[in-house]
Amino acid sequence: NVYFFKAQALSYKGIYDEALKYYDLALNIFPENLTGLVSKSDVLFKMKEDDLFLECCDKILNLDSRNFHILYNKTCFYFNKKKWDLALEFANDSLEVEDDNPDALLVKSKILFNMGLLDESIETLDLLLAICPNSVEALMVKSFVLLDKEDYPEAEECLDKVLKLDPDNEDALEIKEGLQKRFSTKRF
C-alpha cells in the first residue's frame, strides 16, 4: 500500500499531520492492518492527541489483546499522566505478554515507586537487574527507592555500581557526595 509507505516516510521525518492523513488513507483500504494501526497510534502519541491515541489503541487491542507494543505504550501514556493505577494495570498486562521485557519492568518499578509501594518496586528492579545487571538506569532507580526507604548503605552500594559502569554519572556523584556529607563524623 503506497499510502502506508508515504505515511511512514513522513512520520520518520517528523511531519506527523501529513503522516496521519496517509495512515488514514491506508487504513481506509485495509482497516484492520495492525502495522498501520500501530504506526498511526505512535504518530497520535507524538502529536499528543490523547483521545485519538487511546481510541486507536483500543481498536488495536480489540484485534490483538496481547499486542505488547500497545500495552506498553498505554503504560507509558498513563505514567506520563500520573494515573498510577491505570499505568500499573497496563504494565502488568504488558508483562503478561513479555515477562522479561526490561523497559516494561523499569516503568513498572517507577510506577510502584510513585505509588509508594517501595518493596514491590525493589522486587521489580531486582527482576530487571537479574536480566540486565549493568543497567545504569535500573541501578539509579533502585538507589532512589532505597533512599526513600532510608536504606542508605544499600543505596550507596547501588550508586557505587553505577559509578563503576558510568564514572561520570553526575546524579550518582551528587547523591553519593550528599550521603557522605550527611553521614560523615566530624571530630574536633
C-alpha positions in Angstrom: 0.0 0.0 0.0 1.7 3.2 -1.2 -0.2 5.3 1.3 1.3 3.3 4.2 4.9 3.8 2.9 4.3 7.5 2.3 2.9 7.8 5.9 6.0 6.0 7.3 8.3 8.3 5.4 6.5 11.4 6.6 6.4 10.1 10.2 10.2 9.4 10.1 10.7 13.0 9.0 8.5 14.2 11.9 5.8 15.5 9.6 3.1 14.0 11.7 0.0 15.8 10.4 0.7 14.7 6.9 1.7 11.2 8.0 -1.7 10.9 9.8 -3.6 11.7 6.6 -1.7 9.0 4.7 -2.2 6.4 7.5 -6.0 7.2 7.4 -5.9 6.7 3.6 -4.1 3.4 4.0 -6.4 2.3 6.7 -9.5 3.1 4.6 -8.2 0.4 2.3 -7.1 -2.1 5.0 -8.9 -1.0 8.2 -7.6 -3.9 10.3 -4.0 -3.6 9.3 -2.3 -3.9 12.7 1.0 -2.5 11.4 -0.8 0.6 10.1 -2.8 1.0 13.2 0.2 0.7 15.5 2.1 3.2 13.4 -0.9 5.6 13.5 -1.1 5.2 17.3 2.6 6.1 17.5 2.0 9.3 15.5 -1.0 10.2 17.6 1.0 9.7 20.7 3.8 12.0 19.4 1.2 14.6 18.4 -0.3 14.4 21.9 -3.7 13.6 20.5 -4.7 11.8 23.7 -8.3 10.8 22.8 -7.5 9.7 19.3 -4.4 7.8 20.6 -6.5 5.9 23.2 -9.2 5.2 20.6 -6.6 3.8 18.2 -5.1 1.7 20.9 -8.5 0.3 21.9 -9.1 -0.6 18.2 -5.8 -2.5 18.1 -6.4 -4.3 21.4 -9.8 -5.4 20.1 -7.9 -7.0 17.2 -4.9 -8.2 19.3 -5.4 -8.1 23.0 -1.8 -9.2 23.6 -0.1 -6.6 21.5 2.9 -5.8 23.6 3.7 -2.5 21.9 0.3 -1.0 22.5 0.1 -2.3 26.1 3.5 -0.8 26.8 2.6 2.5 25.1 -0.6 2.7 27.2 1.5 2.1 30.3 3.8 5.0 29.3 0.8 7.2 28.4 -0.8 6.7 31.8 2.6 7.0 33.6 3.1 10.4 31.9 -0.4 11.4 33.0 0.5 10.2 36.6 -2.5 7.9 36.5 -0.7 5.3 38.5 -3.5 2.7 38.8 -4.1 2.6 35.1 -0.4 2.6 34.4 0.2 -0.3 36.7 -2.7 -2.2 35.1 -1.2 -1.9 31.6 2.3 -2.6 32.9 1.1 -5.8 34.3 -0.8 -6.6 31.1 2.4 -5.9 29.0 4.5 -8.1 31.3 2.0 -11.0 30.9 2.9 -10.9 27.2 6.7 -10.3 27.7 7.5 -11.1 31.3 11.2 -10.3 30.9 11.0 -7.1 29.0 13.5 -4.6 30.6 11.6 -1.5 29.5 8.3 -2.8 31.0 10.0 -3.9 34.2 11.7 -0.5 34.6 8.5 1.5 34.1 6.6 -0.8 36.4 9.2 -0.2 39.1 8.8 3.5 38.7 5.0 3.3 38.9 5.3 1.3 42.1 7.7 3.8 43.5 5.3 6.6 42.7 2.5 4.7 44.4 4.6 4.4 47.5 5.0 0.6 47.1 8.7 0.6 47.7 9.2 -3.1 48.5 7.3 -4.1 45.3 9.4 -1.6 43.3 12.6 -3.1 44.7 11.3 -6.6 43.8 10.6 -5.5 40.2 14.0 -3.8 39.9 15.7 -7.0 41.2 14.0 -8.9 38.4 15.2 -6.4 35.9 18.7 -6.4 37.3 18.8 -10.2 37.1 18.2 -9.8 33.3 20.3 -6.6 32.8 22.8 -6.4 35.7 24.6 -3.4 34.2 21.5 -1.2 33.7 22.6 2.2 35.0 19.0 3.4 34.9 17.7 0.5 36.9 20.5 0.9 39.5 19.8 4.6 39.7 16.0 4.0 40.3 16.9 1.3 42.8 19.1 3.8 44.7 16.2 6.3 44.8 13.9 3.7 46.1 16.4 2.7 48.8 17.0 6.3 49.7 13.2 6.7 50.2 13.3 3.6 52.4 16.2 5.2 54.3 18.4 2.2 53.5 21.4 4.3 53.0 24.1 1.5 52.9 22.2 -0.4 50.1 21.6 2.9 48.2 25.3 3.7 48.4 26.1 0.2 47.1 23.8 0.8 44.1 25.5 4.2 43.5 28.9 2.5 43.6 27.8 0.1 40.9 26.5 2.9 38.8 29.8 4.8 39.1 31.8 1.6 38.2 29.7 1.5 35.0 29.5 5.2 34.4 32.2 7.1 36.4 30.9 10.5 35.2 27.3 10.0 36.2 26.5 13.4 37.7 23.4 12.2 39.5 25.2 9.3 41.2 28.2 11.5 42.1 25.9 14.2 43.6 23.8 11.8 45.6 26.9 9.9 46.9 28.5 13.1 47.9 25.4 14.2 49.8 25.3 10.8 51.6 28.9 11.1 52.5 28.4 14.6 53.9 25.3 13.6 55.8 26.9 10.6 57.5 30.5 11.8 57.9 31.6 12.1 61.5 33.3 15.3 62.4 35.8 15.3 65.2 37.3 18.4 66.7 
